[in-house]
């Protein structure tokens, strides 16, 4: 028994020794000084550019490393002393002497005497099992200098066995994978897992956003257990999703190479790390391993007032369709984000009336605490005056790239306070729905204010008897897209008020099909098939659209097809056109529709030969490697030939992300009395009305009314000028991405990508009894500028690359109806004018002395205009309309 116990004790002792040997970390020898050469380089360029064309700089030096103290109990816990010397700063790329701003400059002239002394001051690191546990340096040293020291220390991060683990170095806390062999260790960092101290923000829609791709690999060569060399290559590529060619690349390289080993200092005795560090230098303190924030002052940069004076002429209303407007908007935005509240108020109070709406757009889009506080103090919502400014503020909030709970709370306070205009109150509540959705998408749905607004909107439609307020809450729910809102919208879809039904159903159409439950589908089928009561045509048509786009069943599709031939004349044609569009454009329901059409009862000549002017058509506006843009036009007429509903949609799709870019709907009703025609079934008692509604970049805006009531119609019939009515006009921050990329070298790359859109959407409706002709128009004018800037600024040297593109475009949709005879003639036109497109790239390097290197290149092209194709019937009718006009 004793022999067995002895044997087990020996085996246990052997296994323990083997285990300890297996996990032992790298160690430095006592009384030795390890002399290394070190370099850290950063280069900025386009991803497709060669490294020779990089803009950037290289910091090179010698680094001496020696053992100061070893933990007597844990031999792999070592305190190392590091000292940087012989510092040089030079260009990262090969340049001629003329273009090399570093030529003739010394490290002291670039860094300054104080920073150079701080950089060359010794610092210490606690190295345990090959990992940097702590870094000790003078706390008063500049943040940039401490970061560079963190970069040097990060070169020592390693382990002698393969595996994955989470560890922190200068670039953050990341998942790291090691592959170890006898004389080599490869350290791969999964940069998408990194947690850093600086959080940025990005646009909520991926279609308008930025994509990033990052890699980091360190190859460490060992000799007798000592680091012989370590080479790091780290890349970060940021590209604009809508145009991947507009991209910037950050290339960071580090190299640590052993030059020689000399006799070094003797190991210091001590019980623990803290006492040893204090005995060596009482100013040394643990400063953390990860890169810290650096505040850099921009010398010679213009203040807010200077920027405003430089750009305000480009923001006049007549300039909004030109690229200069959004370019100036973005320049102003950057300045506003650095400005104080008092500076912003000064500019607001000294602005001309014509440019003030554009300034309100910019101040609100800045989304800083100072800008938000300033604009709320400047605007007075208790007065009727300032309707345009109030609406522009609210729309800019709706389009906010990274709204906060504070922004939502401020709108809630406004809604509960005194408001001088009912239109503004409606807009406030509608926009609150848009903010609610964006905050919930960020995972902030349970914040107190967000939860409060959610409860308010869900209860809103049932809390009032006023038709305008019910519409307001339904539009807010259409923006919010809350899963809890589906039952509320389904209830109002069956309302006796046609406007309630239309908004509720179109809101349901924006939901994920998975949220359209069987109960909701039953409701929509009841509406379409009029099982309980008679509905207006546009309500039934909207219900059919939702059914077909929400994973319909075989019987649902069959019943829809069987209804064709039993509907009002124009609705027959609309539904037939809708089915044909689903098949032609290969929408998700097309396979099921084809399956149903195999049944001759559902698919026969009598059913599929219905005539009329109503139509539904989808097509491609643009198809590129990066984004697919489609359009959809639905036109529904009354039996008398008067427009009932015109619906134009533009969608964008990129990387499996979807964006509802634009929806412009014109609705009219009760106009049959003007031409002595008989209204369709269910529409005999409708009040004369015409209006326009717009949804822009997933945000529903407050609808605009052309006229309401017979007397209002008559007064406008005789006073109408034919000029379009503006639905939305202003400057929108489409793309907004900001992040700081901490590099393992200790340097920080700041990335700013912004896209500004100057837009003017207007619509009009002309009605001529004399010529028995009506014309509706939707005019879209816009200019887009997207700029991406990546900068590495140390305070003593900066380098940056800027990429971007810009364009100006016009898109018109015109519908002409001649009802002098039956069947009436309808001509639809959707025209895109020839527009310019420009791509730019610029690079810059700058020293504190004022020496700069800059290079800018651009490429211009003209994109030819075109008329988007619609169905052949439309082309035939347009020929007849214009022949008669001629």
Secondary structure as GFF3:
##gff-version 3
##sequence-region A 1 886
A	DSSP	alpha_helix	2	23	.	.	.	ID=ss1
A	DSSP	beta_strand	32	45	.	.	.	ID=ss2
A	DSSP	three_ten_helix	51	53	.	.	.	ID=ss3
A	DSSP	beta_strand	55	70	.	.	.	ID=ss4
A	DSSP	beta_strand	77	91	.	.	.	ID=ss5
A	DSSP	three_ten_helix	97	99	.	.	.	ID=ss6
A	DSSP	alpha_helix	107	111	.	.	.	ID=ss7
A	DSSP	alpha_helix	113	119	.	.	.	ID=ss8
A	DSSP	beta_strand	123	128	.	.	.	ID=ss9
A	DSSP	beta_strand	131	138	.	.	.	ID=ss10
A	DSSP	alpha_helix	143	154	.	.	.	ID=ss11
A	DSSP	beta_strand	163	169	.	.	.	ID=ss12
A	DSSP	beta_strand	172	180	.	.	.	ID=ss13
A	DSSP	beta_strand	184	195	.	.	.	ID=ss14
A	DSSP	three_ten_helix	206	208	.	.	.	ID=ss15
A	DSSP	beta_strand	210	223	.	.	.	ID=ss16
A	DSSP	beta_strand	226	240	.	.	.	ID=ss17
A	DSSP	beta_strand	243	263	.	.	.	ID=ss18
A	DSSP	alpha_helix	273	280	.	.	.	ID=ss19
A	DSSP	beta_strand	284	286	.	.	.	ID=ss20
A	DSSP	alpha_helix	304	311	.	.	.	ID=ss21
A	DSSP	three_ten_helix	312	315	.	.	.	ID=ss22
A	DSSP	three_ten_helix	317	319	.	.	.	ID=ss23
A	DSSP	alpha_helix	323	336	.	.	.	ID=ss24
A	DSSP	alpha_helix	341	349	.	.	.	ID=ss25
A	DSSP	alpha_helix	353	366	.	.	.	ID=ss26
A	DSSP	alpha_helix	369	378	.	.	.	ID=ss27
A	DSSP	alpha_helix	387	398	.	.	.	ID=ss28
A	DSSP	alpha_helix	405	416	.	.	.	ID=ss29
A	DSSP	alpha_helix	422	441	.	.	.	ID=ss30
A	DSSP	alpha_helix	448	460	.	.	.	ID=ss31
A	DSSP	three_ten_helix	461	463	.	.	.	ID=ss32
A	DSSP	alpha_helix	467	480	.	.	.	ID=ss33
A	DSSP	alpha_helix	485	493	.	.	.	ID=ss34
A	DSSP	alpha_helix	498	509	.	.	.	ID=ss35
A	DSSP	three_ten_helix	513	515	.	.	.	ID=ss36
A	DSSP	alpha_helix	518	529	.	.	.	ID=ss37
A	DSSP	alpha_helix	537	549	.	.	.	ID=ss38
A	DSSP	alpha_helix	554	563	.	.	.	ID=ss39
A	DSSP	alpha_helix	569	584	.	.	.	ID=ss40
A	DSSP	alpha_helix	590	596	.	.	.	ID=ss41
A	DSSP	three_ten_helix	607	609	.	.	.	ID=ss42
A	DSSP	beta_strand	615	623	.	.	.	ID=ss43
A	DSSP	beta_strand	628	637	.	.	.	ID=ss44
A	DSSP	beta_strand	643	654	.	.	.	ID=ss45
A	DSSP	beta_strand	657	669	.	.	.	ID=ss46
A	DSSP	three_ten_helix	672	675	.	.	.	ID=ss47
A	DSSP	beta_strand	689	696	.	.	.	ID=ss48
A	DSSP	beta_strand	699	700	.	.	.	ID=ss49
A	DSSP	beta_strand	704	708	.	.	.	ID=ss50
A	DSSP	alpha_helix	710	719	.	.	.	ID=ss51
A	DSSP	beta_strand	725	742	.	.	.	ID=ss52
A	DSSP	beta_strand	748	768	.	.	.	ID=ss53
A	DSSP	beta_strand	773	793	.	.	.	ID=ss54
A	DSSP	beta_strand	797	818	.	.	.	ID=ss55
A	DSSP	beta_strand	825	832	.	.	.	ID=ss56
A	DSSP	beta_strand	835	847	.	.	.	ID=ss57
A	DSSP	beta_strand	852	863	.	.	.	ID=ss58
A	DSSP	beta_strand	866	867	.	.	.	ID=ss59
A	DSSP	alpha_helix	872	885	.	.	.	ID=ss60
###
